């Protein structure tokens, strides 16, 4: 089980509408439970986001790194890391 830090939880709570039409969490505790349930991952770089998508079989052949960073499943964290949430 992955431990999501305060940064991940806050960014997800503030930006969950980029992936979901309705809020799936309203508190940090709810956000953590949701992220654990959908097995969200945190990676260190956009290159690792690309590697994750390739491993998952997601077609991203024609996507630039900027487009990848703007994907609805990708949440950029202030620390420079990325939270990937498969909705």
Secondary structure, 3 states (H helix, E strand, C coil): CCCCCHHHHHHHHHHHHHCCCCCCCCCHHHHHHHHHHCCCEEECCHHHHHHHHHHCCCCCCCCCHHHHHCCCCEEECCCCCEEECCC
